[in-house]
Amino acid sequence: MDKLDQVLARIDTDLEAALGRLFALLRIRSISTDPAYAAECRACADWHVADLKTIGFDAVSHATPGHPIVVGHARGGGGPRALFYGHYDVQPVDPLELWDRDPFDPVIETLPDGTKVLRGRGTSDDKGQVMTFVEACRAWKAVTGALPIPMTILLEGEEESGGVNLPPFLKSHAAELRADIGLICDTTMWDPSTPAIQTMLRGLCGEEVFIHAADRDLHSGFYGSAAANPNHVLARIIADLHDAEGRVTLPGFYDGVPELPEALRRQWDSLNFDAAAFLGAVGLFVPAGEKGRSVLEMVWSRPTCEVNGMGGGYQGAGFKTVIPATASAKVSFRLVFDQDPHAIRAAFREFVSSRLPADCRATFAEHGSGRAIRFPIDDPAFARAREALTEEWGKPAVFVGGGGSIPVTHELKQALGMDVILAGFALEDDRIHSPNEKYNLESFRRGIRSWARILDALARG
Amino acid sequence: MDKLDQVLARIDTDLEAALGRLFALLRIRSISTDPAYAAECRACADWHVADLKTIGFDAVSHATPGHPIVVGHARGGGGPRALFYGHYDVQPVDPLELWDRDPFDPVIETLPDGTKVLRGRGTSDDKGQVMTFVEACRAWKAVTGALPIPMTILLEGEEESGGVNLPPFLKSHAAELRADIGLICDTTMWDPSTPAIQTMLRGLCGEEVFIHAADRDLHSGFYGSAAANPNHVLARIIADLHDAEGRVTLPGFYDGVPELPEALRRQWDSLNFDAAAFLGAVGLFVPAGEKGRSVLEMVWSRPTCEVNGMGGGYQGAGFKTVIPATASAKVSFRLVFDQDPHAIRAAFREFVSSRLPADCRATFAEHGSGRAIRFPIDDPAFARAREALTEEWGKPAVFVGGGGSIPVTHELKQALGMDVILAGFALEDDRIHSPNEKYNLESFRRGIRSWARILDALARG
């Protein structure tokens, strides 16, 4: 039995213990966007430090103005140095009443079709995925006494909250963090049996806008129609953000957005993406975006504008005849190719300001930004990683576009000159960011095995 | 000293005790729209029953499917029988952080200009106003041993929540409740030194709309633009409700809305209403409503459509890249003249339904309705009440239009054939329905004295 086979066998026999470790991590309520959970975010960082030390990493939790950043280095064979990035923070859990159980009391469930899933906040995004990599390292260490390549693990706690503390940390610790290749496990498979590596990731520009009118809430019976109503003003602005063709109306929004190269379009066509199934899985039937574009284009290569939250006035039970002093919306733009998040933020603010009626003013809050990124998929490291995934899953791994944004990939490129292999084992139905988040047990088990193989492949390269 | 003078003197010497009774009432958190406060609503009704009994009313708290209705009868002189209507429920208190103190811990404050005010939820709307009438009765009873006219007091607990239980109660208790004239104290003075009687009140149609799309919240990074976003759909519908001229776009909305009669317009012009001061008091400067209409028209005689609340997606601290499954809005229409609330509700629902894109559906909840109402201000009872107010305040009382809706006035007319004198002592700056609600101490003291005089005037008529 060669070393890799021993490592893979070890992974399978150690699975129950690995689940125990993951569950301990999942029980820590590390909701980064809510200051009430700051202590649990620190506890989560400390948990990782202690765990990484057991595998021989010299792990440290670095304080930041926000949540801590965990960094651990370990020696390995003579191959390329890898930097693995992950995040230990999770999304908020509201609306809590839609969860079937406590989001932070993880459990293994068996679905009606026999599929076993891990249920709870963070099982998929990103604690479960992070631990696939950590457990692969643990197995290598247990079997061979060392890691196959020299390695750094970097875990942050502000990925879900548009945190601003990682980029300066990367710059100030550049010498310590520099590596030959980046590795991230925060993406999905193509389908439950087909592994995937991302070829591109959309960027993000997050904005929050507040519309202010009167200096207090007013009784609509006394002031109705005479007083500016921020709900009406905000609704008009949101409505104006898209035209009848589903295009975003911000001036200059599509600057730097080319049509898809014909070769890539053909490759994507060959994936036989089932748009009806993609939408049908969440109760939808008709693509809502730009007319004349395929669903795959919409979610992989086209920029978008989504209002993720809006609110103003009385939203409790019953009725209250109030004209609120303020209404607000959280708006995210997904960016592709060469779109500039700063230019788009400026265009949005100008768009809002130019639409304010008399007596209204707008204020803004910035919630993160990152450019889109594309990866050099012809690079030998990418080819070897693809072979390793193909080996584990018995099916060719595919190079795919990406819907979500992982701003750190851009920062890693900019600050450390590093390309990143994004290989993840989440599935589209994992309900990440939603109630009842899950991660398939097979995603976890074969995710660990996949990383064990990729580390081996990189070491041999 | 004639009887009235004795009663007025008694009111002034008893003021401290009257404030003690009002504060006990204000401490009961009777928020009718929130089921969590149902027991406090019951407690509030019981408090009134006990209090009215001390003045010789045979008061009873009647259970309803919602909050109780208090009814008390008292014998009096040979004049017309009066029915006084009031409500013991109050508006919710959110956002709580904008209150300078506990909304249910009332206090007397002295403003920088020396004005004394009662501060707390319900001081003005409507507990303080109700108690001006009750205390006037108490003084008459104390001085003369009886009330000047036979009287019924009716206090409900669902005025602030579009309750549906009063109209059937009025019908089923019509024989017991029938009277010659209705009295209500739930309106404002013209200005702090000028008393007013309402000539008309706008009606109300309250609607809540929910826009549903996917069967769960979605990650906007995966589904953005491909999936219908209820926030966008709702914003478009809200934006479409008004045109660029500030007019409501519901088909048929202005049916039954005549131009103001020239005589009434002249009377209103003679009031020298200061629109700039009215808006300036809340930090506004430019009328937001129908172009070409005066502010007084907007708030007294024109129908309106206001979105009192809207919400969808993540509204907590930070950011969450979610496409919500649902977004919702609470919309109120203020109605004038012969507008039909049921026709307008139907028009709104059709308006929404006709604007739903593929994959979206709408559901609705009804929150109260009432037609506009006009009063026979040439009736002798109205003239006598006006004289009594003029006497107390040393300034001619004015007949004014009305901004708020008091649906019960229509029900009293319909179920009991009764006209209603609406005389209230609240001020425009009382912040009713808002944080830091107040009622001027002088509104309370002279309000009691005003009712004492009105009862006397009615008895003499």
Interface residues (C-beta under 8 A of the other chain):
Chain A: S32 T33 D34 P35 Q91 P92 D94 L98 E160 S161 G162 T188 R202 L204 G206 E208 A213 A214 D215 R216 D217 L218 H219 S220 G221 F222 Y223 G224 S225 A226 A227 A228 N229 N231 H232 L234 A235 R236 I238 A239 D240 L241 H242 G246 A275 F278 L279 V282 G283 L284 F285 V286 P287 A288 G289 E290 V295 M298 V299 R302 T304 C305 E306 V307 N308 G309 M310 G311 G312 G313 Y314 Q315 G316 A317 G318 F319 K320 T321 V322 I323 P324 A327 S328 A329 K330 S332 R334 P357 A358 D359 H367 G368 G403 G404 S405 E428 R431 I432 H433 S434 P435
Chain B: S32 T33 D34 P35 Q91 P92 D94 E160 S161 G162 T188 R202 L204 G206 E208 A213 A214 D215 R216 D217 L218 H219 S220 G221 F222 Y223 G224 S225 A226 A227 A228 N229 N231 H232 L234 A235 R236 I238 A239 D240 L241 H242 G246 A275 F278 L279 V282 G283 L284 F285 V286 P287 A288 G289 E290 V295 M298 V299 R302 T304 C305 E306 V307 N308 G309 M310 G311 G312 G313 Y314 Q315 G316 A317 G318 F319 K320 T321 V322 I323 P324 A327 S328 A329 K330 S332 R334 P357 A358 D359 H367 G368 G403 G404 S405 E428 R431 I432 H433 S434 P435
